[in-house]
Amino acid sequence: MILRPRALQEFFREPLFRLLAINLAIGVSVAVLLLCGLLALNPHRLRDLIMADRSPFTALALLLFGFIVTFGSVAMGTAIMAIGRGGESGGKTKSDPAQARALPLATARRTSRSLFTRDLG
């Protein structure tokens, strides 16, 4: 399947895919910064160990790939989970303090009942 520029534009007009692409780019940039930081700081002589290998670029590529998978997934997952918080105030919604105090108590009662009783009906 070949993506043409027009098809690619249509693809990124979808808000979910645009959100995922932006957050993947954030994760990739964090991964690159982390790898550069590790190489610059040389903790426990990690840079020396990598560069002493016969193929240091393979080790760097594998390390970068692992960081991209990790931080890209974290950034995209955080963005997906934050969708439900939405609102005009940037995810912060005002709630009734009395309702906020009652919710954990009701949840705790329901949980303790379901843990210690069985429905044998």
Biopython code that builds the backbone (N, CA, C, O; Angstrom):
import numpy as np
from Bio.PDB.StructureBuilder import StructureBuilder

atoms = [
    (1, "MET", "N", (0.840, -1.169, 0.000)),
    (1, "MET", "CA", (0.000, 0.000, 0.000)),
    (1, "MET", "C", (0.890, 1.237, 0.000)),
    (1, "MET", "O", (1.703, 1.429, 0.904)),
    (2, "ILE", "N", (0.731, 2.051, -0.994)),
    (2, "ILE", "CA", (1.516, 3.269, -1.118)),
    (2, "ILE", "C", (0.660, 4.451, -0.669)),
    (2, "ILE", "O", (-0.441, 4.663, -1.176)),
    (3, "LEU", "N", (1.181, 5.212, 0.286)),
    (3, "LEU", "CA", (0.461, 6.391, 0.764)),
    (3, "LEU", "C", (0.871, 7.607, -0.048)),
    (3, "LEU", "O", (2.041, 7.990, -0.074)),
    (4, "ARG", "N", (-0.070, 8.184, -0.682)),
    (4, "ARG", "CA", (0.190, 9.398, -1.449)),
    (4, "ARG", "C", (0.023, 10.597, -0.528)),
    (4, "ARG", "O", (-0.632, 10.482, 0.508)),
    (5, "PRO", "N", (0.597, 11.747, -0.878)),
    (5, "PRO", "CA", (0.490, 12.919, -0.003)),
    (5, "PRO", "C", (-0.952, 13.286, 0.335)),
    (5, "PRO", "O", (-1.236, 13.701, 1.459)),
    (6, "ARG", "N", (-1.851, 13.140, -0.610)),
    (6, "ARG", "CA", (-3.259, 13.457, -0.356)),
    (6, "ARG", "C", (-3.854, 12.492, 0.675)),
    (6, "ARG", "O", (-4.576, 12.904, 1.583)),
    (7, "ALA", "N", (-3.539, 11.210, 0.519)),
    (7, "ALA", "CA", (-4.033, 10.216, 1.461)),
    (7, "ALA", "C", (-3.429, 10.428, 2.842)),
    (7, "ALA", "O", (-4.092, 10.213, 3.857)),
    (8, "LEU", "N", (-2.181, 10.847, 2.878)),
    (8, "LEU", "CA", (-1.528, 11.115, 4.155)),
    (8, "LEU", "C", (-2.159, 12.313, 4.853)),
    (8, "LEU", "O", (-2.304, 12.314, 6.076)),
    (9, "GLN", "N", (-2.535, 13.329, 4.087)),
    (9, "GLN", "CA", (-3.218, 14.491, 4.664)),
    (9, "GLN", "C", (-4.568, 14.093, 5.237)),
    (9, "GLN", "O", (-4.948, 14.543, 6.318)),
    (10, "GLU", "N", (-5.289, 13.252, 4.515)),
    (10, "GLU", "CA", (-6.586, 12.782, 5.013)),
    (10, "GLU", "C", (-6.409, 11.942, 6.284)),
    (10, "GLU", "O", (-7.233, 11.997, 7.197)),
    (11, "PHE", "N", (-5.337, 11.175, 6.325)),
    (11, "PHE", "CA", (-5.049, 10.337, 7.486)),
    (11, "PHE", "C", (-4.826, 11.193, 8.730)),
    (11, "PHE", "O", (-5.325, 10.873, 9.809)),
    (12, "PHE", "N", (-4.072, 12.288, 8.571)),
    (12, "PHE", "CA", (-3.758, 13.125, 9.727)),
    (12, "PHE", "C", (-4.853, 14.128, 10.057)),
    (12, "PHE", "O", (-4.735, 14.859, 11.040)),
    (13, "ARG", "N", (-5.897, 14.180, 9.273)),
    (13, "ARG", "CA", (-7.046, 15.021, 9.642)),
    (13, "ARG", "C", (-7.883, 14.368, 10.721)),
    (13, "ARG", "O", (-8.645, 15.036, 11.419)),
    (14, "GLU", "N", (-7.742, 13.071, 10.853)),
    (14, "GLU", "CA", (-8.442, 12.359, 11.921)),
    (14, "GLU", "C", (-7.788, 12.727, 13.252)),
    (14, "GLU", "O", (-6.584, 12.525, 13.412)),
    (15, "PRO", "N", (-8.544, 13.258, 14.209)),
    (15, "PRO", "CA", (-7.940, 13.754, 15.455)),
    (15, "PRO", "C", (-7.204, 12.681, 16.266)),
    (15, "PRO", "O", (-6.181, 12.974, 16.885)),
    (16, "LEU", "N", (-7.704, 11.464, 16.271)),
    (16, "LEU", "CA", (-7.057, 10.416, 17.063)),
    (16, "LEU", "C", (-5.672, 10.086, 16.507)),
    (16, "LEU", "O", (-4.710, 9.963, 17.266)),
    (17, "PHE", "N", (-5.571, 9.943, 15.195)),
    (17, "PHE", "CA", (-4.276, 9.628, 14.601)),
    (17, "PHE", "C", (-3.299, 10.785, 14.746)),
    (17, "PHE", "O", (-2.103, 10.574, 14.945)),
    (18, "ARG", "N", (-3.811, 12.005, 14.647)),
    (18, "ARG", "CA", (-2.950, 13.174, 14.840)),
    (18, "ARG", "C", (-2.443, 13.213, 16.282)),
    (18, "ARG", "O", (-1.272, 13.507, 16.519)),
    (19, "LEU", "N", (-3.317, 12.919, 17.243)),
    (19, "LEU", "CA", (-2.916, 12.879, 18.651)),
    (19, "LEU", "C", (-1.841, 11.822, 18.879)),
    (19, "LEU", "O", (-0.852, 12.073, 19.568)),
    (20, "LEU", "N", (-2.036, 10.643, 18.300)),
    (20, "LEU", "CA", (-1.052, 9.572, 18.471)),
    (20, "LEU", "C", (0.275, 9.914, 17.806)),
    (20, "LEU", "O", (1.336, 9.628, 18.360)),
    (21, "ALA", "N", (0.226, 10.524, 16.622)),
    (21, "ALA", "CA", (1.467, 10.879, 15.924)),
    (21, "ALA", "C", (2.249, 11.941, 16.692)),
    (21, "ALA", "O", (3.474, 11.862, 16.790)),
    (22, "ILE", "N", (1.552, 12.923, 17.231)),
    (22, "ILE", "CA", (2.227, 13.969, 18.005)),
    (22, "ILE", "C", (2.879, 13.380, 19.248)),
    (22, "ILE", "O", (4.020, 13.709, 19.573)),
    (23, "ASN", "N", (2.159, 12.518, 19.935)),
    (23, "ASN", "CA", (2.710, 11.940, 21.157)),
    (23, "ASN", "C", (3.793, 10.911, 20.866)),
    (23, "ASN", "O", (4.698, 10.725, 21.680)),
    (24, "LEU", "N", (3.717, 10.241, 19.725)),
    (24, "LEU", "CA", (4.819, 9.364, 19.331)),
    (24, "LEU", "C", (6.071, 10.184, 19.065)),
    (24, "LEU", "O", (7.171, 9.775, 19.436)),
    (25, "ALA", "N", (5.912, 11.337, 18.424)),
    (25, "ALA", "CA", (7.069, 12.215, 18.180)),
    (25, "ALA", "C", (7.668, 12.704, 19.491)),
    (25, "ALA", "O", (8.888, 12.821, 19.612)),
    (26, "ILE", "N", (6.823, 12.988, 20.466)),
    (26, "ILE", "CA", (7.322, 13.388, 21.784)),
    (26, "ILE", "C", (8.107, 12.240, 22.423)),
    (26, "ILE", "O", (9.177, 12.460, 22.989)),
    (27, "GLY", "N", (7.581, 11.022, 22.334)),
    (27, "GLY", "CA", (8.279, 9.859, 22.886)),
    (27, "GLY", "C", (9.600, 9.590, 22.199)),
    (27, "GLY", "O", (10.582, 9.233, 22.850)),
    (28, "VAL", "N", (9.632, 9.760, 20.872)),
    (28, "VAL", "CA", (10.880, 9.557, 20.126)),
    (28, "VAL", "C", (11.912, 10.598, 20.530)),
    (28, "VAL", "O", (13.089, 10.277, 20.694)),
    (29, "SER", "N", (11.475, 11.843, 20.691)),
    (29, "SER", "CA", (12.433, 12.884, 21.082)),
    (29, "SER", "C", (12.968, 12.645, 22.498)),
    (29, "SER", "O", (14.144, 12.895, 22.763)),
    (30, "VAL", "N", (12.126, 12.168, 23.398)),
    (30, "VAL", "CA", (12.596, 11.841, 24.748)),
    (30, "VAL", "C", (13.598, 10.685, 24.682)),
    (30, "VAL", "O", (14.601, 10.693, 25.396)),
    (31, "ALA", "N", (13.330, 9.693, 23.832)),
    (31, "ALA", "CA", (14.240, 8.558, 23.696)),
    (31, "ALA", "C", (15.597, 8.996, 23.148)),
    (31, "ALA", "O", (16.637, 8.546, 23.629)),
    (32, "VAL", "N", (15.588, 9.865, 22.151)),
    (32, "VAL", "CA", (16.854, 10.355, 21.585)),
    (32, "VAL", "C", (17.611, 11.173, 22.622)),
    (32, "VAL", "O", (18.829, 11.044, 22.749)),
    (33, "LEU", "N", (16.892, 12.020, 23.368)),
    (33, "LEU", "CA", (17.553, 12.812, 24.414)),
    (33, "LEU", "C", (18.141, 11.922, 25.502)),
    (33, "LEU", "O", (19.232, 12.193, 26.005)),
    (34, "LEU", "N", (17.433, 10.876, 25.862)),
    (34, "LEU", "CA", (17.941, 9.962, 26.885)),
    (34, "LEU", "C", (19.194, 9.236, 26.397)),
    (34, "LEU", "O", (20.164, 9.098, 27.143)),
    (35, "LEU", "N", (19.174, 8.775, 25.153)),
    (35, "LEU", "CA", (20.355, 8.093, 24.616)),
    (35, "LEU", "C", (21.545, 9.042, 24.536)),
    (35, "LEU", "O", (22.664, 8.670, 24.890)),
    (36, "CYS", "N", (21.306, 10.267, 24.073)),
    (36, "CYS", "CA", (22.401, 11.252, 24.019)),
    (36, "CYS", "C", (22.914, 11.585, 25.416)),
    (36, "CYS", "O", (24.117, 11.756, 25.615)),
    (37, "GLY", "N", (22.014, 11.676, 26.369)),
    (37, "GLY", "CA", (22.420, 11.944, 27.743)),
    (37, "GLY", "C", (23.239, 10.813, 28.336)),
    (37, "GLY", "O", (24.218, 11.047, 29.045)),
    (38, "LEU", "N", (22.830, 9.583, 28.041)),
    (38, "LEU", "CA", (23.601, 8.436, 28.527)),
    (38, "LEU", "C", (24.991, 8.394, 27.907)),
    (38, "LEU", "O", (25.972, 8.075, 28.578)),
    (39, "LEU", "N", (25.064, 8.717, 26.631)),
    (39, "LEU", "CA", (26.375, 8.712, 25.982)),
    (39, "LEU", "C", (27.244, 9.874, 26.469)),
    (39, "LEU", "O", (28.462, 9.731, 26.581)),
    (40, "ALA", "N", (26.634, 11.009, 26.756)),
    (40, "ALA", "CA", (27.402, 12.168, 27.215)),
    (40, "ALA", "C", (27.897, 11.978, 28.655)),
    (40, "ALA", "O", (29.037, 12.317, 28.974)),
    (41, "LEU", "N", (27.042, 11.442, 29.510)),
    (41, "LEU", "CA", (27.414, 11.283, 30.914)),
    (41, "LEU", "C", (28.292, 10.050, 31.161)),
    (41, "LEU", "O", (29.066, 10.020, 32.117)),
    (42, "ASN", "N", (28.173, 9.051, 30.312)),
    (42, "ASN", "CA", (28.966, 7.830, 30.410)),
    (42, "ASN", "C", (28.854, 7.172, 31.795)),
    (42, "ASN", "O", (29.867, 6.959, 32.462)),
    (43, "PRO", "N", (27.614, 6.847, 32.231)),
    (43, "PRO", "CA", (27.472, 6.235, 33.551)),
    (43, "PRO", "C", (28.013, 4.799, 33.545)),
    (43, "PRO", "O", (27.713, 4.009, 32.650)),
    (44, "HIS", "N", (28.796, 4.493, 34.541)),
    (44, "HIS", "CA", (29.409, 3.169, 34.686)),
    (44, "HIS", "C", (30.140, 2.741, 33.410)),
    (44, "HIS", "O", (30.203, 1.555, 33.087)),
    (45, "ARG", "N", (30.682, 3.709, 32.702)),
    (45, "ARG", "CA", (31.475, 3.503, 31.491)),
    (45, "ARG", "C", (30.678, 2.793, 30.390)),
    (45, "ARG", "O", (31.209, 1.962, 29.653)),
    (46, "LEU", "N", (29.405, 3.139, 30.301)),
    (46, "LEU", "CA", (28.524, 2.536, 29.302)),
    (46, "LEU", "C", (28.953, 2.920, 27.885)),
    (46, "LEU", "O", (28.991, 2.066, 26.999)),
    (47, "ARG", "N", (29.272, 4.187, 27.667)),
    (47, "ARG", "CA", (29.715, 4.630, 26.341)),
    (47, "ARG", "C", (30.992, 3.897, 25.936)),
    (47, "ARG", "O", (31.125, 3.462, 24.792)),
    (48, "ASP", "N", (31.924, 3.761, 26.867)),
    (48, "ASP", "CA", (33.172, 3.057, 26.563)),
    (48, "ASP", "C", (32.907, 1.598, 26.190)),
    (48, "ASP", "O", (33.545, 1.049, 25.292)),
    (49, "LEU", "N", (31.967, 0.987, 26.884)),
    (49, "LEU", "CA", (31.636, -0.405, 26.603)),
    (49, "LEU", "C", (31.013, -0.544, 25.213)),
    (49, "LEU", "O", (31.352, -1.458, 24.462)),
    (50, "ILE", "N", (30.094, 0.376, 24.877)),
    (50, "ILE", "CA", (29.441, 0.310, 23.569)),
    (50, "ILE", "C", (30.432, 0.571, 22.446)),
    (50, "ILE", "O", (30.437, -0.140, 21.441)),
    (51, "MET", "N", (31.266, 1.580, 22.612)),
    (51, "MET", "CA", (32.214, 1.944, 21.551)),
    (51, "MET", "C", (33.359, 0.935, 21.399)),
    (51, "MET", "O", (34.022, 0.911, 20.362)),
    (52, "ALA", "N", (33.595, 0.113, 22.409)),
    (52, "ALA", "CA", (34.648, -0.897, 22.321)),
    (52, "ALA", "C", (34.198, -2.128, 21.538)),
    (52, "ALA", "O", (35.016, -2.986, 21.208)),
    (53, "ASP", "N", (32.929, -2.216, 21.247)),
    (53, "ASP", "CA", (32.394, -3.348, 20.502)),
    (53, "ASP", "C", (32.792, -3.256, 19.028)),
    (53, "ASP", "O", (33.142, -2.182, 18.541)),
    (54, "ARG", "N", (32.735, -4.396, 18.319)),
    (54, "ARG", "CA", (33.066, -4.392, 16.891)),
    (54, "ARG", "C", (32.040, -3.620, 16.076)),
    (54, "ARG", "O", (32.380, -3.027, 15.052)),
    (55, "SER", "N", (30.794, -3.623, 16.519)),
    (55, "SER", "CA", (29.732, -2.892, 15.810)),
    (55, "SER", "C", (28.944, -2.038, 16.808)),
    (55, "SER", "O", (27.861, -2.429, 17.242)),
    (56, "PRO", "N", (29.483, -0.890, 17.163)),
    (56, "PRO", "CA", (28.801, -0.061, 18.161)),
    (56, "PRO", "C", (27.470, 0.499, 17.661)),
    (56, "PRO", "O", (26.577, 0.780, 18.461)),
    (57, "PHE", "N", (27.331, 0.662, 16.352)),
    (57, "PHE", "CA", (26.078, 1.221, 15.843)),
    (57, "PHE", "C", (24.912, 0.254, 15.998)),
    (57, "PHE", "O", (23.765, 0.681, 16.129)),
    (58, "THR", "N", (25.196, -1.032, 15.983)),
    (58, "THR", "CA", (24.143, -2.017, 16.230)),
    (58, "THR", "C", (23.641, -1.902, 17.661)),
    (58, "THR", "O", (22.433, -1.903, 17.902)),
    (59, "ALA", "N", (24.556, -1.803, 18.600)),
    (59, "ALA", "CA", (24.162, -1.661, 20.002)),
    (59, "ALA", "C", (23.400, -0.354, 20.229)),
    (59, "ALA", "O", (22.410, -0.330, 20.960)),
    (60, "LEU", "N", (23.857, 0.721, 19.608)),
    (60, "LEU", "CA", (23.166, 2.003, 19.747)),
    (60, "LEU", "C", (21.782, 1.960, 19.119)),
    (60, "LEU", "O", (20.828, 2.512, 19.666)),
    (61, "ALA", "N", (21.675, 1.304, 17.970)),
    (61, "ALA", "CA", (20.380, 1.204, 17.297)),
    (61, "ALA", "C", (19.398, 0.387, 18.129)),
    (61, "ALA", "O", (18.231, 0.757, 18.251)),
    (62, "LEU", "N", (19.864, -0.718, 18.699)),
    (62, "LEU", "CA", (18.993, -1.543, 19.539)),
    (62, "LEU", "C", (18.577, -0.806, 20.807)),
    (62, "LEU", "O", (17.424, -0.892, 21.229)),
    (63, "LEU", "N", (19.503, -0.091, 21.406)),
    (63, "LEU", "CA", (19.184, 0.687, 22.599)),
    (63, "LEU", "C", (18.192, 1.796, 22.277)),
    (63, "LEU", "O", (17.243, 2.024, 23.027)),
    (64, "LEU", "N", (18.414, 2.485, 21.157)),
    (64, "LEU", "CA", (17.496, 3.536, 20.745)),
    (64, "LEU", "C", (16.119, 2.968, 20.416)),
    (64, "LEU", "O", (15.105, 3.566, 20.775)),
    (65, "PHE", "N", (16.072, 1.831, 19.743)),
    (65, "PHE", "CA", (14.790, 1.203, 19.418)),
    (65, "PHE", "C", (14.016, 0.849, 20.689)),
    (65, "PHE", "O", (12.809, 1.079, 20.768)),
    (66, "GLY", "N", (14.706, 0.294, 21.673)),
    (66, "GLY", "CA", (14.039, -0.030, 22.937)),
    (66, "GLY", "C", (13.506, 1.206, 23.641)),
    (66, "GLY", "O", (12.403, 1.181, 24.188)),
    (67, "PHE", "N", (14.278, 2.286, 23.632)),
    (67, "PHE", "CA", (13.819, 3.530, 24.240)),
    (67, "PHE", "C", (12.639, 4.121, 23.476)),
    (67, "PHE", "O", (11.707, 4.645, 24.086)),
    (68, "ILE", "N", (12.670, 4.041, 22.143)),
    (68, "ILE", "CA", (11.559, 4.578, 21.348)),
    (68, "ILE", "C", (10.284, 3.803, 21.616)),
    (68, "ILE", "O", (9.218, 4.398, 21.775)),
    (69, "VAL", "N", (10.378, 2.486, 21.668)),
    (69, "VAL", "CA", (9.196, 1.674, 21.964)),
    (69, "VAL", "C", (8.656, 2.016, 23.347)),
    (69, "VAL", "O", (7.448, 2.168, 23.527)),
    (70, "THR", "N", (9.546, 2.135, 24.316)),
    (70, "THR", "CA", (9.116, 2.406, 25.686)),
    (70, "THR", "C", (8.501, 3.797, 25.826)),
    (70, "THR", "O", (7.363, 3.929, 26.275)),
    (71, "PHE", "N", (9.238, 4.821, 25.448)),
    (71, "PHE", "CA", (8.757, 6.183, 25.684)),
    (71, "PHE", "C", (7.672, 6.596, 24.698)),
    (71, "PHE", "O", (6.808, 7.405, 25.036)),
    (72, "GLY", "N", (7.704, 6.050, 23.482)),
    (72, "GLY", "CA", (6.615, 6.311, 22.545)),
    (72, "GLY", "C", (5.313, 5.719, 23.043)),
    (72, "GLY", "O", (4.263, 6.354, 22.950)),
    (73, "SER", "N", (5.373, 4.503, 23.572)),
    (73, "SER", "CA", (4.179, 3.855, 24.121)),
    (73, "SER", "C", (3.656, 4.591, 25.344)),
    (73, "SER", "O", (2.447, 4.751, 25.507)),
    (74, "VAL", "N", (4.557, 5.034, 26.194)),
    (74, "VAL", "CA", (4.142, 5.771, 27.392)),
    (74, "VAL", "C", (3.451, 7.078, 27.009)),
    (74, "VAL", "O", (2.405, 7.411, 27.566)),
    (75, "ALA", "N", (4.020, 7.810, 26.074)),
    (75, "ALA", "CA", (3.436, 9.086, 25.664)),
    (75, "ALA", "C", (2.083, 8.875, 24.996)),
    (75, "ALA", "O", (1.137, 9.610, 25.281)),
    (76, "MET", "N", (1.973, 7.887, 24.114)),
    (76, "MET", "CA", (0.698, 7.644, 23.436)),
    (76, "MET", "C", (-0.346, 7.112, 24.415)),
    (76, "MET", "O", (-1.507, 7.517, 24.360)),
    (77, "GLY", "N", (0.053, 6.216, 25.303)),
    (77, "GLY", "CA", (-0.892, 5.693, 26.290)),
    (77, "GLY", "C", (-1.393, 6.762, 27.239)),
    (77, "GLY", "O", (-2.572, 6.779, 27.592)),
    (78, "THR", "N", (-0.512, 7.647, 27.653)),
    (78, "THR", "CA", (-0.922, 8.745, 28.528)),
    (78, "THR", "C", (-1.905, 9.663, 27.814)),
    (78, "THR", "O", (-2.874, 10.129, 28.413)),
    (79, "ALA", "N", (-1.655, 9.920, 26.544)),
    (79, "ALA", "CA", (-2.566, 10.781, 25.779)),
    (79, "ALA", "C", (-3.939, 10.128, 25.630)),
    (79, "ALA", "O", (-4.960, 10.805, 25.753)),
    (80, "ILE", "N", (-3.973, 8.841, 25.372)),
    (80, "ILE", "CA", (-5.248, 8.137, 25.223)),
    (80, "ILE", "C", (-6.016, 8.129, 26.540)),
    (80, "ILE", "O", (-7.228, 8.346, 26.552)),
    (81, "MET", "N", (-5.320, 7.881, 27.650)),
    (81, "MET", "CA", (-6.006, 7.845, 28.938)),
    (81, "MET", "C", (-6.456, 9.225, 29.384)),
    (81, "MET", "O", (-7.405, 9.337, 30.160)),
    (82, "ALA", "N", (-5.803, 10.270, 28.917)),
    (82, "ALA", "CA", (-6.188, 11.622, 29.305)),
    (82, "ALA", "C", (-7.368, 12.149, 28.496)),
    (82, "ALA", "O", (-7.901, 13.211, 28.819)),
    (83, "ILE", "N", (-7.785, 11.445, 27.468)),
    (83, "ILE", "CA", (-8.920, 11.894, 26.662)),
    (83, "ILE", "C", (-10.179, 11.969, 27.510)),
    (83, "ILE", "O", (-10.962, 12.908, 27.368)),
    (84, "GLY", "N", (-10.383, 11.012, 28.376)),
    (84, "GLY", "CA", (-11.592, 10.972, 29.194)),
    (84, "GLY", "C", (-11.700, 12.099, 30.204)),
    (84, "GLY", "O", (-12.797, 12.393, 30.680)),
    (85, "ARG", "N", (-10.608, 12.724, 30.535)),
    (85, "ARG", "CA", (-10.626, 13.820, 31.503)),
    (85, "ARG", "C", (-11.072, 15.122, 30.887)),
    (85, "ARG", "O", (-11.356, 16.080, 31.606)),
    (86, "GLY", "N", (-11.140, 15.182, 29.564)),
    (86, "GLY", "CA", (-11.358, 16.408, 28.801)),
    (86, "GLY", "C", (-12.307, 17.405, 29.433)),
    (86, "GLY", "O", (-12.921, 17.130, 30.463)),
    (87, "GLY", "N", (-12.414, 18.508, 28.837)),
    (87, "GLY", "CA", (-13.218, 19.603, 29.316)),
    (87, "GLY", "C", (-12.602, 20.892, 28.836)),
    (87, "GLY", "O", (-11.499, 20.898, 28.290)),
    (88, "GLU", "N", (-13.295, 21.961, 29.033)),
    (88, "GLU", "CA", (-12.783, 23.233, 28.555)),
    (88, "GLU", "C", (-11.673, 23.781, 29.435)),
    (88, "GLU", "O", (-10.933, 24.670, 29.014)),
    (89, "SER", "N", (-11.548, 23.267, 30.646)),
    (89, "SER", "CA", (-10.537, 23.783, 31.560)),
    (89, "SER", "C", (-9.235, 22.983, 31.500)),
    (89, "SER", "O", (-8.458, 22.995, 32.455)),
    (90, "GLY", "N", (-8.996, 22.300, 30.403)),
    (90, "GLY", "CA", (-7.742, 21.570, 30.255)),
    (90, "GLY", "C", (-7.681, 20.292, 31.056)),
    (90, "GLY", "O", (-6.608, 19.895, 31.510)),
    (91, "GLY", "N", (-8.820, 19.636, 31.238)),
    (91, "GLY", "CA", (-8.831, 18.382, 31.954)),
    (91, "GLY", "C", (-9.180, 18.520, 33.420)),
    (91, "GLY", "O", (-9.447, 17.514, 34.078)),
    (92, "LYS", "N", (-9.189, 19.725, 33.953)),
    (92, "LYS", "CA", (-9.519, 19.933, 35.355)),
    (92, "LYS", "C", (-10.977, 20.353, 35.446)),
    (92, "LYS", "O", (-11.355, 21.426, 34.976)),
    (93, "THR", "N", (-11.782, 19.508, 36.047)),
    (93, "THR", "CA", (-13.192, 19.826, 36.180)),
    (93, "THR", "C", (-13.509, 20.114, 37.634)),
    (93, "THR", "O", (-12.908, 19.542, 38.543)),
    (94, "LYS", "N", (-14.445, 20.992, 37.833)),
    (94, "LYS", "CA", (-14.867, 21.320, 39.192)),
    (94, "LYS", "C", (-15.876, 20.279, 39.637)),
    (94, "LYS", "O", (-16.763, 19.896, 38.875)),
    (95, "SER", "N", (-15.738, 19.824, 40.868)),
    (95, "SER", "CA", (-16.666, 18.830, 41.383)),
    (95, "SER", "C", (-17.140, 19.255, 42.763)),
    (95, "SER", "O", (-16.542, 20.115, 43.410)),
    (96, "ASP", "N", (-18.200, 18.648, 43.187)),
    (96, "ASP", "CA", (-18.769, 18.927, 44.490)),
    (96, "ASP", "C", (-17.929, 18.213, 45.551)),
    (96, "ASP", "O", (-17.758, 16.998, 45.460)),
    (97, "PRO", "N", (-17.394, 18.929, 46.564)),
    (97, "PRO", "CA", (-16.556, 18.279, 47.582)),
    (97, "PRO", "C", (-17.291, 17.191, 48.346)),
    (97, "PRO", "O", (-16.675, 16.196, 48.728)),
    (98, "ALA", "N", (-18.593, 17.350, 48.582)),
    (98, "ALA", "CA", (-19.341, 16.325, 49.308)),
    (98, "ALA", "C", (-19.414, 15.042, 48.498)),
    (98, "ALA", "O", (-19.306, 13.947, 49.049)),
    (99, "GLN", "N", (-19.595, 15.175, 47.205)),
    (99, "GLN", "CA", (-19.637, 14.005, 46.346)),
    (99, "GLN", "C", (-18.273, 13.329, 46.284)),
    (99, "GLN", "O", (-18.199, 12.102, 46.224)),
    (100, "ALA", "N", (-17.201, 14.100, 46.298)),
    (100, "ALA", "CA", (-15.857, 13.546, 46.249)),
    (100, "ALA", "C", (-15.533, 12.759, 47.516)),
    (100, "ALA", "O", (-14.808, 11.765, 47.456)),
    (101, "ARG", "N", (-16.064, 13.193, 48.668)),
    (101, "ARG", "CA", (-15.834, 12.454, 49.909)),
    (101, "ARG", "C", (-16.666, 11.193, 49.963)),
    (101, "ARG", "O", (-16.219, 10.196, 50.530)),
    (102, "ALA", "N", (-17.872, 11.198, 49.389)),
    (102, "ALA", "CA", (-18.771, 10.057, 49.481)),
    (102, "ALA", "C", (-18.369, 8.936, 48.530)),
    (102, "ALA", "O", (-18.636, 7.769, 48.818)),
    (103, "LEU", "N", (-17.749, 9.250, 47.430)),
    (103, "LEU", "CA", (-17.415, 8.242, 46.436)),
    (103, "LEU", "C", (-16.473, 7.164, 46.959)),
    (103, "LEU", "O", (-16.772, 5.985, 46.768)),
    (104, "PRO", "N", (-15.348, 7.489, 47.611)),
    (104, "PRO", "CA", (-14.470, 6.418, 48.093)),
    (104, "PRO", "C", (-15.137, 5.523, 49.129)),
    (104, "PRO", "O", (-14.866, 4.323, 49.171)),
    (105, "LEU", "N", (-16.017, 6.095, 49.974)),
    (105, "LEU", "CA", (-16.695, 5.311, 50.984)),
    (105, "LEU", "C", (-17.637, 4.307, 50.339)),
    (105, "LEU", "O", (-17.669, 3.142, 50.738)),
    (106, "ALA", "N", (-18.401, 4.744, 49.350)),
    (106, "ALA", "CA", (-19.319, 3.838, 48.665)),
    (106, "ALA", "C", (-18.552, 2.753, 47.920)),
    (106, "ALA", "O", (-18.986, 1.601, 47.889)),
    (107, "THR", "N", (-17.448, 3.096, 47.337)),
    (107, "THR", "CA", (-16.635, 2.111, 46.625)),
    (107, "THR", "C", (-16.036, 1.113, 47.594)),
    (107, "THR", "O", (-15.993, -0.082, 47.304)),
    (108, "ALA", "N", (-15.571, 1.586, 48.740)),
    (108, "ALA", "CA", (-14.997, 0.687, 49.742)),
    (108, "ALA", "C", (-16.040, -0.277, 50.273)),
    (108, "ALA", "O", (-15.737, -1.452, 50.476)),
    (109, "ARG", "N", (-17.274, 0.191, 50.507)),
    (109, "ARG", "CA", (-18.329, -0.706, 50.996)),
    (109, "ARG", "C", (-18.642, -1.778, 49.960)),
    (109, "ARG", "O", (-18.766, -2.957, 50.291)),
    (110, "ARG", "N", (-18.769, -1.363, 48.709)),
    (110, "ARG", "CA", (-19.092, -2.310, 47.652)),
    (110, "ARG", "C", (-17.972, -3.336, 47.490)),
    (110, "ARG", "O", (-18.248, -4.515, 47.270)),
    (111, "THR", "N", (-16.732, -2.913, 47.595)),
    (111, "THR", "CA", (-15.600, -3.813, 47.428)),
    (111, "THR", "C", (-15.514, -4.801, 48.578)),
    (111, "THR", "O", (-15.276, -5.989, 48.358)),
    (112, "SER", "N", (-15.707, -4.324, 49.807)),
    (112, "SER", "CA", (-15.591, -5.233, 50.948)),
    (112, "SER", "C", (-16.719, -6.252, 50.935)),
    (112, "SER", "O", (-16.502, -7.408, 51.300)),
    (113, "ARG", "N", (-17.922, -5.852, 50.523)),
    (113, "ARG", "CA", (-19.016, -6.803, 50.431)),
    (113, "ARG", "C", (-18.739, -7.867, 49.381)),
    (113, "ARG", "O", (-18.996, -9.050, 49.607)),
    (114, "SER", "N", (-18.217, -7.451, 48.234)),
    (114, "SER", "CA", (-17.997, -8.413, 47.159)),
    (114, "SER", "C", (-16.819, -9.340, 47.467)),
    (114, "SER", "O", (-16.751, -10.444, 46.926)),
    (115, "LEU", "N", (-15.903, -8.916, 48.317)),
    (115, "LEU", "CA", (-14.770, -9.766, 48.643)),
    (115, "LEU", "C", (-15.124, -10.865, 49.640)),
    (115, "LEU", "O", (-14.574, -11.965, 49.578)),
    (116, "PHE", "N", (-16.048, -10.565, 50.563)),
    (116, "PHE", "CA", (-16.297, -11.488, 51.658)),
    (116, "PHE", "C", (-17.611, -12.243, 51.548)),
    (116, "PHE", "O", (-17.914, -13.065, 52.413)),
    (117, "THR", "N", (-18.375, -11.998, 50.543)),
    (117, "THR", "CA", (-19.640, -12.739, 50.385)),
    (117, "THR", "C", (-19.662, -13.360, 49.003)),
    (117, "THR", "O", (-19.084, -12.845, 48.046)),
    (118, "ARG", "N", (-20.341, -14.467, 48.940)),
    (118, "ARG", "CA", (-20.490, -15.123, 47.662)),
    (118, "ARG", "C", (-21.965, -15.168, 47.292)),
    (118, "ARG", "O", (-22.842, -15.324, 48.142)),
    (119, "ASP", "N", (-22.201, -15.029, 46.019)),
    (119, "ASP", "CA", (-23.566, -15.155, 45.536)),
    (119, "ASP", "C", (-23.777, -16.597, 45.146)),
    (119, "ASP", "O", (-23.335, -17.030, 44.081)),
    (120, "LEU", "N", (-24.464, -17.361, 46.021)),
    (120, "LEU", "CA", (-24.651, -18.776, 45.778)),
    (120, "LEU", "C", (-25.983, -19.056, 45.107)),
    (120, "LEU", "O", (-26.338, -20.213, 44.884)),
    (121, "GLY", "N", (-26.737, -17.981, 44.778)),
    (121, "GLY", "CA", (-28.067, -18.076, 44.185)),
    (121, "GLY", "C", (-28.077, -18.751, 42.918)),
    (121, "GLY", "O", (-29.135, -18.901, 42.307)),
]
sb = StructureBuilder()
sb.init_structure("model")
sb.init_model(0)
sb.init_chain("A")
sb.init_seg("    ")
for serial, (resi, resn, name, xyz) in enumerate(atoms, 1):
    if name == "N":
        sb.init_residue(resn, " ", resi, " ")
    sb.init_atom(name, np.array(xyz, "f"), 0.0, 1.0, " ", f" {name:<3s}", serial, name[0])
structure = sb.get_structure()
